Amino acid sequence: MIRIKRAVPYLLLPLLLAVQNASADGMSSVKAFYAQTKSVRANFHQLVTDKQGRKVQEVDGEMQLLRPNKFRWDYHKPYEQQIISDGNQVWLYDTELAQVTVRDLNHSIGSSPAALLAGGAAIDKTFKLTNADRNDGLEWVSASPRDKESGFEQILMGFKANKIQEMSLIDSFGHTTKIVFTQVEVNPALEEKRFLFQPPAGVDVVGE
């Protein structure tokens, strides 16, 4: 959903997997997520690096998820943005540009990382899922998009104690986005109104 400085939205969504039952590996964690997780709330730290490992972007924020298909990512300074889905449309609000981009949810996710958030039992139709071994104490799963035009080569998700801890996304340009989640809450009570978006007065609205 955008380009490196503006890449935050399309990297989004990736995101937000948390589970309740004990799992032996990453695959078990993903399956349990779709079966048991109804809502998620967490803080996150996101770091984007280029092929040479140089920092391109670093930002903190908060995310919320309410199944089915409702999510909210609030990115703080220096890249203030909001990404909100009401279950039908996705709103991308860039405060610096004073611009809102709105897209149909189905057109927004496709084979992108967002499908990991809003998808369901048919996730294996858009991603090839396998366990991934990394010696860091986390349980990892690799999600490779079946659509070669998705813009991503690989997405890795790391779990511990049945909660998402990290995500690592490698795009077709060789950039790596690392997202570290903290204070993860599984199935908190979230208000529906948190996932409604009203464009502020004076901003440009583009899209569908």
SULCOR-V90872 format. One record per helix or strand of 3 or more residues. SS is the DSSP state (H for helix, E for strand). FROM is the first residue (numbers start at 1). TO is the last residue. If there is no record, write none. Layout:
ss=SS from=FROM to=TO
ss=SS from=FROM to=TO
//
This chain:
ss=H from=8 to=12
ss=H from=26 to=36
ss=E from=39 to=49
ss=E from=55 to=66
ss=E from=70 to=75
ss=E from=81 to=86
ss=E from=89 to=94
ss=E from=99 to=104
ss=H from=105 to=109
ss=H from=114 to=118
ss=H from=121 to=125
ss=E from=127 to=132
ss=E from=139 to=145
ss=E from=152 to=160
ss=E from=163 to=171
ss=E from=176 to=186
ss=H from=192 to=195
ss=E from=204 to=207
//
